Amino acid sequence: MALREYILQEIATDYSDALITRREALRRLGLLGLGVSAAAAFLAACGGGGGDDKKADADDEPARSAPPATAAAVAEDITFAGPNGDLFGAWAEAPDPQGAVLVIHEIFGLTDHIKSLPPRFAADGYSALAIDLVSEEGGTAAVGDGVAGVLGGAPEERLVADLRAGLDELERREPDAKLGAIGFCFGGGMTWALVASGEPRLAAAAPFYGTVDSPDFSGSEAAVLAVYGELDARVNATRDAATAALEAAGLTHEIRTFPGADHAFFNDTGPRYNEAAATEAYAAVLAWFETHLA
């Protein structure tokens, strides 16, 4: 699935599930270049009624919570070299690293939630870097509401090149560590794209509810833990194709579908957060990294 199409479907799903209002959905679609008439027709075709348009605008975005109690205090904001200029990221170093992990964000960009993950991994033994994939446009903080529109218009080749630069930075900071990647929603799809790119340094990957389109993983050697939510019908429609491609490539893999969990169930600042599934999924990721990175 093309990146722009994926983001359109993300917006449509949030609207159909009444997580955002019609007004907010139209606004987001407009940022992706859809005119009002086209956006309205798109929403009508998706079904659902959206949330209550009378709510305050602040209700349209999930509230941001503090990092988990087990995490270190904060990540360090860093700048590092990319293929087209400087890239931004949030970095946390483990005291005695067992491996190093690249964290890939959702369509909202490098949010506080994503920034909380490198310290959490560091506390559990893995140095981690969360990359900002709209760095070329000034970064998530500068782009603001336009992050999804930027990502929807960016060539996948550019984004994969930036991810490889993130691996370069991890390699520079932790030269003796094996490298892994984890991504969520849009970032899950980009994790699949990184695997499909055949990046030889990638030893392990954990895409969370990411979509794939005619995948070919034959050039990769990464061990893949693919995470899905039982209720996430849109993304789960691509699960069989991902599984078949992993099997065809002969990659070590495990497919985990968490009962009762929906799309974005790991995000503890979002409306679909499922604490039980998120806790179990994180434990599974740590076990996977311990086997394939440590």
N, C-alpha and C positions, 0 to 999 in steps of 0.2 A: 504494500500500500504506500503510495506517495505520501511524503510528509504533510503536505497541505491537506490531502484527503483525510489523513489520520486526525489532524487537529480539528477539521470540520466535524468529524464523527465524535470527537471528544466533547465538543460544544453541544452537539445534538443530543448526546447521551445525558449530559448534565441537565439540559433543558427538559428532555422527556421524563427524567426522574425528578423533576421539580426542584432541583438543587440550585438553579439560577432562574431569574425571571425572564420573561420574553424580552423586556427592554435590555437586560444585560446580554442575553443571547444575540440580539440584533447588533448590539454594540461590538461584541467580540467578532461576529461575522463580518461586520464592517471593517474591522482592522485587518481582516484577511482579504479584503478587496471586493466583497459582495455588496452590491447596491441594496437599498431597502427592499425593493420588490423581490429581488432574487433571494435575499435572506429570509424574507417572510414566507416565500414559497417553500424554501428548504425546510424551515421549521414546521410548516404545515404538513409536509410529507413525512416528517419524523414522528409526528404524533405527540401525545402528552400535552399538558397544559402549562408547564413551567411553574415557577414559584409565584408568590404574591407580589405583584408589581407595586403594591403600596408600602412594601418594606423599605427601610432605609438602604441606600446604596451600599453601606458598609456590610449589610447582610449578604451581598452577592459574592463576597470572597470569604473563604474559611478563615477563622481567627487563627492567629499564630500562637503556639504554646511554647513553653520553655523546653530545652533539650531534656532527654531522659535523665533521671537522677544518677544513673550509673556513668554518664558521660563526663569527660573533662569539662572545664568551665566553658571555653569558647574555642572556636577554630581561629587560626591566624589567616587574615586576608593576605594573599600573595599575588604577585604578577610574575609571569614567566613567558618565555619566547614561544610564539606560535608560527605557523607557516605564513600568516599575513599580518604579523604584528603581535603586540603583547596580548596575552590571555590572562583572565582573572580567575582566581580560585580561592577556596577555603581549605586550609591545610591543618592537619593534626598529626603529630609524630608519636608513635608508640614508644614507651621506654625501652622495650626489648622486642623489636618487631619480628613477627613470624612471617610477614609478607606485607605487600603494599597494594592498596585498593583504589581504583578510580571510581568515583561516585558521579552518576549522570542524572541530571535533574528532570523534573516533569516539565510540562509546557509553560509553567509559571516562571521558569528560570531558577536562578540560584537564590532561593528564598531562605528565610530563617530556618524553616524545617530542614531543608537540604543541608544547610550549614551546620546543623546539629549532628549530622551523621558522621563526619570525619572524627570528631572527638569521641563519639560513641564507639566507633571501630578502634580508635587508638587505645581507649580504655580496655578493650578486649584483645589487644595484641597486634593490631594491624594499622600501620601508618596509612593515612587516607587523604586523598585530594578530591574535593568536589569542584568540578570545572564549570565555568560560566560560558555557555555556548552562544551567547550574544555579546561576547567581549568585543568583537569587531565593530559593533554598533555603540559601544560605550559601556556595556555591562547591564545586568538586570536592573540595578537601581536607576540607571539613567534612562533605560528604555521604558520602564514602568509597564503600563497596560499593553504596550505593543509587542511584548516578548513573543506571544504566540504567532502574531503576524510575521515577525522576523523569522522565526523558526520555520513557519510554513512556506516562506519564500526562499529559504536557504537551500542550495544544492546539498544533497546527502554527502557528496564527495568532500565538500568543505567541512562539514561537521565531523566526518570520520577523520579527516586530517587534523582537526583540532583535538579530537580524542587521542590520536596518536601522539600529539604534542604533550598531552597530559601524561601519557605513559612515559614519554621522554623525561618529563619533570620528576615523576615518581622514581624512575631509574637513576636520575641524577642524585636525588635525595636519599634513596635507599638502594645503592648499587648491588647489594648482595641479596636482595629480596626477589622472590617470585611475584609476578604482577597479576592482579585480578581486576574485574570490573563488575559493578552493580548499577542498575538503573531502574527507574520507576516510570510507568506509563509511557510517555514519549521517550524517556530515558531507557525504558525497557526495550523499546524498538531500536534505539540507538545502540544498546548493548548487543542486540542481535546483529545489527549492521557491522559492529566492530568484529564480532565473531566471523561474519561472512566475508569480511575484508581479508581474512587470512593472516591477521597480525600475529607474527610468530612469537612475540613476547607474552602474549596473553595465555596464562596457564589455567585460569578459572574465570567463569562468568556466571552472574546470577541476574538474568532479566526478570523483572517483576511485571507481570501483565503487559507485556509488550507485543505488538503485532508484527507479523512478518508477511512478505509477499513473494511467493516462489523462491524460497531461500535455498542457497547452496553453501554449505559449510565445509566443502571438501578440502579447502586450503588451510583449515584451522586445526589446532591440536588442543584447544581449550576444553576443559571439563565443565559442562554446563548444568547448572541447577535452574530449571525454569519454573517460575512460581506463578500460579493463577488463582483467582477467586471463583468459587463455584457459581456465583450469580452473575459473573461478568460475561454475558453471552456474546457481546460484540468481539471482545478479544479472544474468547475461547473458540470462536469460529476459525481462528488461525492456529490453534494448538496442534491439531493433527498434522498440518503441513510442517510445523516446526519439528515435531517429533520424528516425522518421516525423514526430514533432512538431516537431523542428528544421527539417526540410524544409518542413513545412506553414507554419511561421512565417517562412520565408525567412531564417533566421539563418545567418550564417557559422559553419561548424562543421567539426570533424574528429573521427572516431571512431577511437581507437587501442586495439587489443586485443593485449596483449603475450604472445607464445608462451611456454608453459611456466609462466606466472605464475598464482597463485591469488588469492583474496580477500585483501585487506590486504597485498599484496606489497610495498608501499612502506614499511611500518612496520618499521624496523630493530631494534626491540625485540621483535618478535613471531615466532611459530613459522613463519609463511608468508613471511617476508622473502625476497625474491629480488633480490640485489644488482644483477645485470645489468639486469633489468627496471626496478628502481627508479632506477638511474643514467640509463638511457635515457629513462624517463618524466619525470624531473626536467629533463633537457635539453630535452625537448619542451615542457614547461610554460614554461621560460624563453624559448624561441623564440616560443611563442604570446604570452606577455606582451610580449615585445619588439615584436611586430607590432601588438598591439592595445591596449597600455597606454602604451608609450614615446612 
